[in-house]
């Protein structure tokens, strides 16, 4: 697992850099910079908007006396998606946008839920009530 994480920390920034350089050659350095700034601003706006929507829904579920488990998974995806959109690079922007849009967030929520369920089954996450 550590090898995969290390490889991703080297490979993804390298791909981002190559993509940024190629985009700079294709549309120009200033246009590339403007595109990166706009994607960061758009990401911050989307994360704020989606985060508020999910927060309001969680409050609604709590007021009904229900646990907002779906909202918690949405919140995790929105947080990660917002962080990815604030990072410079187009690959991270695409991944962040996919996590922020409600239509594509469902796949990520499923993967997060499977991961958490697997970790609970392995005894690596312990849940208890008082």
C-alpha positions as semicolon CSV with decimal commas, in nm:
position;residue;x (nm);y (nm);z (nm)
1;X;0,000;0,000;0,000
2;X;0,281;0,240;0,087
3;X;0,440;0,179;-0,253
4;X;0,116;0,274;-0,429
5;X;0,077;0,592;-0,226
6;X;0,439;0,688;-0,289
7;X;0,400;0,619;-0,661
8;X;0,085;0,837;-0,672
9;X;0,263;1,121;-0,492
10;X;0,530;1,115;-0,762
11;X;0,325;1,025;-1,070
12;X;0,027;1,258;-1,030
13;X;0,226;1,582;-0,980
14;X;0,448;1,484;-1,274
15;X;0,142;1,433;-1,495
16;X;-0,006;1,761;-1,373
17;X;0,317;1,943;-1,458
18;X;0,337;1,791;-1,807
19;X;-0,028;1,879;-1,870
20;X;0,025;2,237;-1,748
21;X;0,330;2,282;-1,972
22;X;0,149;2,141;-2,276
23;X;-0,156;2,360;-2,207
24;X;0,073;2,662;-2,171
25;X;0,227;2,586;-2,509
26;X;-0,115;2,536;-2,666
27;X;-0,312;2,835;-2,529
28;X;-0,036;3,046;-2,376
29;X;0,104;3,089;-2,026
30;X;-0,130;3,371;-1,920
31;X;-0,440;3,191;-2,041
32;X;-0,329;2,877;-1,857
33;X;-0,272;3,077;-1,539
34;X;-0,613;3,243;-1,576
35;X;-0,774;2,903;-1,626
36;X;-0,610;2,772;-1,309
37;X;-0,724;3,073;-1,108
38;X;-1,078;3,048;-1,243
39;X;-1,096;2,677;-1,163
40;X;-0,981;2,749;-0,807
41;X;-1,244;3,021;-0,762
42;X;-1,511;2,800;-0,917
43;X;-1,407;2,516;-0,688
44;X;-1,433;2,732;-0,379
45;X;-1,778;2,852;-0,487
46;X;-1,903;2,501;-0,565
47;X;-1,765;2,357;-0,241
48;X;-1,933;2,631;-0,040
49;X;-2,265;2,592;-0,222
50;X;-2,275;2,212;-0,206
51;X;-2,147;2,211;0,152
52;X;-2,428;2,443;0,261
53;X;-2,685;2,231;0,081
54;X;-2,560;1,913;0,249
55;X;-2,538;2,086;0,589
56;X;-2,899;2,205;0,560
57;X;-3,013;1,853;0,469
58;X;-2,820;1,706;0,764
59;X;-2,990;1,955;0,996
60;X;-3,327;1,856;0,851
61;X;-3,254;1,485;0,912
62;X;-3,140;1,555;1,269
63;X;-3,455;1,758;1,336
64;X;-3,658;1,453;1,229
65;X;-3,457;1,239;1,471
66;X;-3,271;1,049;1,199
67;X;-2,897;1,003;1,155
68;X;-2,763;1,197;0,854
69;X;-2,529;0,919;0,736
70;X;-2,572;1,005;0,369
71;X;-2,493;1,368;0,444
72;X;-2,173;1,268;0,623
73;X;-2,054;1,082;0,313
74;X;-2,155;1,379;0,098
75;X;-1,958;1,607;0,328
76;X;-1,645;1,391;0,299
77;X;-1,669;1,394;-0,082
78;X;-1,733;1,770;-0,093
79;X;-1,438;1,843;0,135
80;X;-1,201;1,633;-0,075
81;X;-1,345;1,771;-0,400
82;X;-1,305;2,131;-0,284
83;X;-0,947;2,066;-0,177
84;X;-0,868;1,908;-0,514
85;X;-1,014;2,205;-0,701
86;X;-0,798;2,445;-0,502
87;X;-0,482;2,256;-0,600
88;X;-0,318;2,376;-0,920
89;X;-0,357;2,132;-1,206
90;X;-0,619;2,010;-1,445
91;X;-0,631;1,644;-1,339
92;X;-0,700;1,742;-0,978
93;X;-0,964;1,987;-1,104
94;X;-1,144;1,713;-1,296
95;X;-1,135;1,479;-0,996
96;X;-1,253;1,759;-0,765
97;X;-1,537;1,854;-0,997
98;X;-1,653;1,493;-1,014
99;X;-1,665;1,485;-0,633
100;X;-1,858;1,811;-0,611
101;X;-2,129;1,741;-0,866
102;X;-2,423;1,553;-0,710
103;X;-2,470;1,326;-1,013
104;X;-2,116;1,189;-1,008
105;X;-2,065;1,207;-0,631
106;X;-2,272;0,890;-0,584
107;X;-1,993;0,669;-0,720
108;X;-1,739;0,820;-0,481
109;X;-1,981;0,783;-0,189
110;X;-2,018;0,416;-0,271
111;X;-1,640;0,370;-0,275
112;X;-1,599;0,555;0,057
113;X;-1,878;0,349;0,214
114;X;-1,718;0,024;0,094
115;X;-1,381;0,134;0,231
116;X;-1,525;0,225;0,571
117;X;-1,728;-0,098;0,587
118;X;-1,419;-0,302;0,499
119;X;-1,212;-0,127;0,768
120;X;-1,486;-0,188;1,026
121;X;-1,498;-0,555;0,925
122;X;-1,120;-0,580;0,971
123;X;-1,147;-0,425;1,316
124;X;-0,944;-0,120;1,217
125;X;-1,234;0,115;1,292
126;X;-1,422;0,051;1,614
127;X;-1,771;0,191;1,666
128;X;-1,934;0,198;2,007
129;X;-2,220;0,360;2,194
130;X;-2,226;0,490;2,546
